[in-house]
Amino acid sequence: MKCVIIDDEPLAIDVIKSYCERIDFIEIVGVFTNAIDAHLVLNSKQVDLIFLDIEMPQINGIEFINSISNKPLFIFTTAYSEYALEGFELNAVDYLMKPIPYHRFVKSVLRAKEIMNFKNNQITSLMNTFPAYGSVTEEPKLIFLRSDYENVKVEVNDIKYVQGLKDYLKVNLESTNKSIITLSNFKDISEKLPKHNFIRIHKSYLVNIHHIKSVQKSRVVIGDEKVPIGDSYKADFFNRLGI
């Protein structure tokens, strides 16, 4: 796992570095005393895990995590317990209180490794289960959706997911990060979309399997968005993914 350490206390950095050096599957690719400098590494290198202090100058750890679009796994390392609830609400792997005992550090890192392995296995399963873009030649690559007073051309692979809104559908696109509102229903749009790629996971959601980053117990993560999995759809959905 490639990791980054962000902490404004040199002593804390030294402790975390020494702990990382004792774990053979951890590789440190960056060490920073402020979060702003870390942005460059996150944009240019693969980073699997961040060890992140919270109380720092310029921008604190929570603000930093909220500013990242594609978040790696992260573990908060701090002397302040009052941030614990907010930290876990951000889906932190763990919240380590300073001074950090080595056994707690190891437990936290093993948890991060388990989560990363689970995500990687899901991605592999999806790639093996579903064909890549354009591999099913009989399926359409383009569809037209009626929106307001025009028919809008949409690339099928650009659709992240479709959300039902009473008599309308909200079609969310990746390329523009925008959506198209169309007067339609799930039955009609399902007939237009490739059945290999699109799965109904909720009475109000139809998702493109190729845009799923990870699958949690009751929701899927698509980009930075979390889409719920309906109880009545869960068994079929998990069965199709092989999980």
N, C-alpha and C positions, 0 to 999 in steps of 0.2 A: 504494500500500500504506500503510495506516495503522499507525504504529508507536509503541511506548512504549520509553523508555529508563529503565533502573533501575540506578543505580550510586551508591555512597556517596562517590565522589570527584568533586568539582565539576570538576576539570580534565579527567577522563575524559569526563564528561558534555558538556563544551564541545567536545571533539574529535569525539565521535560526532555531536553536533548539527551541527557545521560540515560534517561529511562528508554527513550526510543532506540538508542544504540545497543541496548540489551535485548531488543526484540528483533529477530532476524527478518520478519516480513515487513518491517517498517523502514522506509527510505525518506529522509528529510530532503525536500527540494527547495525549501525557502524558510528563512527566519527573519521576522520583522518586529520592530518595536512600535510600529503604528499600522493601523489597518489600511490606510490609504495606499501605502506602497505595495501592499499585498495584492491589490487589484490587478497589477500588471502581470504577476505570475499566474494568477487564476485565468487570465485571458490568453496566456501564451504557453502554459504547460498543463499537463494532466495532473490534477490534484484530486486525490481520493478522500482525504481527511484533513480537517483543520483543527488544531488545538488553539483555542481562542479565549483570551482574557476578556472581561466585560468592561471594567472601569479603565478606560484609556483616554488620552487627550485627543482632540479633534473629532474623532468619531468612535463611539463605544462599540463593543462587540455585537450587541443586539442590533444596533443601527447598521453595522457592517453586514450582518447576515441578511437583514431585510433589503439591503441594496443589491444583493447578488441575484441574478436571474436564474442561472443553472447552479444550484447549490450542491457542493460536495457534502459528504457527511461531516459533521462537526461536533466537537466536544468542548463545552465551556470549562475553563479553568479559572477559578476566581476565589477571592476571599470574602465575597459578599453573598450570603445565603438568600437575601431578599429578592434576588432575580431568578430563583430556581423555577418558580411556576411559569414565568414568562419564557424562560429558556426551554422548558419542555413543550410548551405550546408551539414553539417554533420547530418542533421535531428534532431537538438535539439528541444525539446518541446518548450523552450522559452529561452530568453536571458535577464536576470535581471541585471539592473545596480545598483551598490551600491551607496549610502545607499538604501536598498530595502524597499519601502513602503509595509505595510502589505496587502493592498487591491490588489497590483500587485502580491504579492506572492500567495495570495489565488486564483486569476484568473489563474495563471500559474499552480498551483497544480490541480485545477479543470480541466484544459485542459489535463493534464497528466492522470488524472483519466478517463476522457472521452475516450482518446486514448486507454488506457489499457482495458477498458470495451469493446470497439469496437473490439479489437484484440481477447479478450476472447470469444466474441460472434461468431466471425468468426471461431475460432477453434472448438467451440461446434457445429456450423452448419456443418462444414466439417466432423466431427466425426459422426453426425447423418445422413448425406447425403450419405457418402461413406463407404463401408465395411472396416474393419481393415485388416491388412496384412494377407493373407492366408485364409480369410473367404470364398472366392469364389473358391471352390476346383477345378472347371473346368478350371480355368485360369492357365497359366504356371507360375512356380516360377523361372525357369531358361531359358535363351535363349543363343544362340551362335551368335556372331557377327564376320564377316569376317574383319580382320585387318591385313594389310600387307600380309604375306604369311601363316597366321594361323587363325583358328577359336577360338575366345576367349569366354570362358564361363562367363556369367554375371548373377548375381542374379537380378531379376526384381525389387525387393524392394530397391535395392541399387542404382537404377537409379534416379537421382534428376530431370534432364531434358535433352531433346535432342535438339540440335541446328543445323539448316541446314546451310551448307557451300557449295553452288553451287552443285556439284555432290556428295558431301560427307555429312555425318552426324557426329556431335561431341556429343558423349554420355557421359554426366558428371556423375561421381559416387560419392557417399557419403563416403564410407569406406576408400578409398585411396585418396580422394580429387583430383583425376586425371580424365582424360577423355580418351575415345577410339575413334579413327577416323575410320569410316567404309564407304566403298563405297556402299551407299544405298540411299533410299529416304524415305520420310515420309509415303507413302502408304505401302511400304514393312514392315517398322518397326512397324507401327500401327497394322498390322495384327498379329504381334508376341506378342504385349504387351496387358495386361488386359485393356479392354475398360472402366472398372469401375474406374481404378486408373489414367489413363493418358488422359489428355485433351490438345487439340491444342488451344493455346491462341494467336498465331501469325503465320504468314506465315513461320517464321523461328524458331518457338519454340513449343515443345511438353513437357508438364510438368507432373510430378508425384504429384498428389494432396496431398499425404501424407507427402511430404517434404515442402509444402508451410507453411511459418511461418505467413505471413500476406498478405492481398490484399490491395493495394492502388488504386488510381483512374485509373492509366494507367500502372501499373506494379505489379508484385507479388514479394515477398521477399522469397528467398529460401536460407537458411543458411545466409551467408553474401553477397549473390549475388542478384541483382535486374534484373528481366526478364520482358521485355515490353509486354503489352497486345495490340494486334492489334485492331484497331477500328472495323473491320469487324467481329472480333471474340468476342468482349466485351460482347454484349448482351447475346449470348448463354452461355458464360463462367459464367457471373454473375447469370444467370437464373439457371444454374446447381448447383451453390453454394447456391442459395436461398438468394442472397443479392442484 
